[in-house]
Amino acid sequence: MTSRKRTADDDKLPIRMLHDRVLVSLEQEGERKSSAGILIPATAQMGRRLAWAKVVAIGANVRTVEIGDRVLFDPEDRAEVEVRGDDYVLLRERDLHAVAAPRLEDGQTGLYL
């Protein structure tokens, strides 16, 4: 087994998502406002809460989402990864609960609702 040193060129290699994987970027997690206008700090403990994220890359077998869509998922079922200094979450398509995109206005309900 040989060991190879990591070079600056390794950071510039193209990355392709495989199978049914979806790479998402988490939306800003910070202070929120309730519908009544109450400010909820980012440190407040919440019950089990789903999270929204933006799709940045998809695998070849992904059928229901496209790059740029917003997706709803359970943040406890996630694998985090750092790519070129940015943090992302890697999910399987079946772990998505909902998709929000302007192209869905034709009455489709989606596969995972």
C-alpha positions as CSV (number, residue, x, y, z in Angstrom):
1,M,0.0,0.0,0.0
2,T,1.5,3.3,-1.0
3,S,0.7,6.6,0.6
4,R,0.3,9.6,-1.7
5,K,0.6,13.2,-0.5
6,R,-2.3,15.5,-1.2
7,T,-1.6,18.3,-3.6
8,A,-3.3,21.5,-4.5
9,D,-4.5,19.9,-7.7
10,D,-6.6,17.4,-5.7
11,D,-8.9,20.2,-4.6
12,K,-9.6,21.1,-8.3
13,L,-10.7,17.6,-9.4
14,P,-14.3,17.4,-10.7
15,I,-16.8,15.7,-8.4
16,R,-19.7,13.5,-9.6
17,M,-22.5,12.4,-7.3
18,L,-23.3,8.7,-7.6
19,H,-26.6,6.7,-7.6
20,D,-29.4,8.2,-5.7
21,R,-27.4,10.7,-3.7
22,V,-28.3,14.3,-3.2
23,L,-25.8,16.9,-2.0
24,V,-27.5,19.9,-0.2
25,S,-26.4,23.1,1.4
26,L,-28.2,23.9,4.6
27,E,-30.1,27.1,4.8
28,Q,-29.1,29.7,7.4
29,E,-29.6,28.3,10.8
30,G,-30.0,31.2,13.2
31,E,-32.6,33.3,14.9
32,R,-36.2,32.7,13.7
33,K,-39.4,34.6,14.1
34,S,-42.7,33.0,15.0
35,S,-45.9,33.9,13.2
36,A,-46.8,36.1,16.1
37,G,-43.5,38.0,15.8
38,I,-41.7,36.5,18.7
39,L,-37.9,36.2,18.2
40,I,-36.6,32.6,18.8
41,P,-32.9,32.5,19.4
42,A,-30.7,30.0,17.5
43,T,-29.7,28.4,20.9
44,A,-33.3,27.5,21.8
45,Q,-34.0,23.8,22.2
46,M,-36.6,22.5,19.8
47,G,-38.3,19.2,19.5
48,R,-37.6,17.0,16.5
49,R,-37.8,19.5,13.6
50,L,-37.2,19.0,9.9
51,A,-34.8,21.3,8.0
52,W,-34.8,22.9,4.6
53,A,-31.8,22.9,2.3
54,K,-30.9,23.8,-1.3
55,V,-29.8,21.0,-3.7
56,V,-26.4,21.7,-5.1
57,A,-25.6,18.3,-6.8
58,I,-27.5,15.1,-7.7
59,G,-26.6,11.6,-8.7
60,A,-27.5,9.9,-12.0
61,N,-30.4,8.0,-10.5
62,V,-32.2,10.9,-8.8
63,R,-35.6,11.4,-10.4
64,T,-37.7,13.9,-8.3
65,V,-35.3,16.8,-7.5
66,E,-33.2,19.1,-9.6
67,I,-30.3,21.3,-8.7
68,G,-31.6,24.5,-7.2
69,D,-34.7,22.9,-5.6
70,R,-35.4,23.3,-1.8
71,V,-35.8,20.0,0.0
72,L,-37.1,19.1,3.4
73,F,-35.3,16.4,5.4
74,D,-34.7,15.1,8.9
75,P,-31.4,16.7,10.1
76,E,-30.7,13.7,12.4
77,D,-30.4,11.4,9.4
78,R,-27.6,13.1,7.6
79,A,-23.9,12.8,6.7
80,E,-21.9,16.0,6.6
81,V,-19.0,16.5,4.2
82,E,-16.7,19.4,3.5
83,V,-16.0,20.1,-0.2
84,R,-13.5,22.8,-1.1
85,G,-13.9,24.5,2.2
86,D,-17.8,24.5,2.2
87,D,-19.9,22.3,4.4
88,Y,-22.7,20.2,2.8
89,V,-25.0,17.4,3.8
90,L,-25.2,14.2,1.8
91,L,-28.6,12.4,1.6
92,R,-30.3,9.6,-0.3
93,E,-33.2,10.7,-2.4
94,R,-35.5,8.4,-0.3
95,D,-34.6,10.4,2.8
96,L,-36.2,13.6,1.4
97,H,-39.7,14.4,2.7
98,A,-40.7,17.2,0.3
99,V,-39.5,19.3,-2.6
100,A,-40.2,23.0,-3.1
101,A,-39.7,24.3,-6.6
102,P,-41.6,26.6,-9.0
103,R,-41.7,23.8,-11.6
104,L,-44.1,21.8,-9.3
105,E,-47.0,24.2,-9.7
106,D,-48.7,21.8,-12.1
107,G,-50.4,19.8,-9.3
108,Q,-47.8,17.1,-8.8
109,T,-47.7,15.9,-5.2
110,G,-44.3,14.1,-5.5
111,L,-43.2,10.6,-4.6
112,Y,-42.2,11.1,-1.0
113,L,-45.1,13.0,0.6
